[in-house]
Every structure is written in structure tokens, then in C-alpha cells.
């Protein structure tokens, strides 16, 4: 594994995982954490597993929204900058052999790239409908669920719904709360006829309401874009259920990259 900087900020960095036998395909893996915490190092286990399947994997960091700094759309800009850097500086990464994967807010960012770059993407419990969620929930509580720095993403369990925390995440991300800012930060407006195919997964009773992925799936179908979904029982969030959907993920990547 090698680390590279794709920008001037120390958080504008990525870890590159090389497979023993490359299958000619590349992946961008994006960590979650509510846009305010998390690190690419948490993706080591998943990245290593994908590399073992023959993929070259870039696990990204991006600037985090903390203390009213690095607010939206900083994270969108960073993952797009990382994508551009990879295409320019790592010869194996090409616009026609790449896909994006992420869990939780990483799932949102993976969807953002897939929808805007026209490439396959996998969103595991992505926080997609910031506008709809915010309008339907009133309570807000201080930030919580601080995740230990060395805890791998796939071992993080958000333990069911937490509507107040989800709403706090939105308030922490945006400079102001209004219809326009909420709409821009939601993912649905990014769907076009040129968007990439998606694999969208969610648990039935978790932090992110399952309707968010179902709505994105319907928007993709309306544009005749391939989309696959998986809805799991229970409350596990993001990469906490990645072992269960691993075959779905690998089959999706084989079909669409």
C-alpha cells in the first residue's frame, strides 16, 4: 500500500492498494463518518479484500466538516479532485475501467461520482435525501457516535435509527438551511441519462431510511439506467453488512465495469 496526496491539504490524500494479479479494473473506495469524522485507514480490510479479487483500489480521505469549516460542497469537490488526480497520475486508472464504492456518507459520495461521471457505483446506506429527511424530522442533538480511529468501517454498527443524529449531520454540513441548500446537497438532482449504473443497499431499520435508496433506484429506472438493490433485515448500517452482500457487490462490478 502506498499513500499519495492529491491536493495541498493533509486530508487530501489516498491509499493505493495493488493486487497480485490485476484484472484490469480500478475502484475508488470512500469512507463514511457523517462528513465530520472517519479516515481512509478504516477501509483497509475492505480495500485488501477487493485487491485480493484483482482490483486496484484507491481509498480516499477528504476534508471533514468540523468547527464550521470545510462545509458542503467541500467533500464533493475533494472526491472529484481525487478522481481527476488518479486519471492523470496513475496510468492504470482510466475513465472507462473505474467504479466507486462507499458506505454511509461515503455511499453518498460514491453515488455523487457515479451519477456525475457516468460510471458504476455502490452505495451502502448512503445518506441521499438530505432535503426530504430534514423536512420530516424536527429534533436535533449534539454530535455523537464518535468512532474509535482504529475501528474498521465494516465493524462499525450504528445500532438502528437515530433521526436526531442524522439531522445534526445535515446541520453540521451546510452553511445555511434552506430549500436550495438542502436540494443541492441531496443526491437525486444528480441523476441524468448519462449517470452510471448503481448497486444500492440498505437495512430496514437503520440510520438511513430505506426509502432513500428505493427513490434513487426509481429515478435511475426512469432514465433506463441499470440499477440493483438489496434490502437487509435488521439495523446494520453501511459496511457493517458488507460480508452479507459481498457476492452481490462482486457480481455487480463484474457486470458493469
Buried (B, 14 or more C-beta within 10 A) or exposed (E): EEEBBBBEBEBBBBBBBEBEEEBEBBBBBBBBBBBBBBBBBBBBBBBBBBBEBEBBBBBBBBBBBEEEEBBBBBBBBBBBBBBEBBBEEBEBBEEEBBBBBBBBBBBBBBBBBBBBBBBBBBBBBBBBBBBBBBEEBEEBEEBEBEBEEEEBBBEBBBEEBBBBBBBBBBEBBBEEEEEEBBEBBBBBEBBEEEBBBBBBBBBEBBBBBBEBBBBBBEBBEEEEBBBBBBEBEBBBBBBBBBEBBBEBBBEBBEEBB
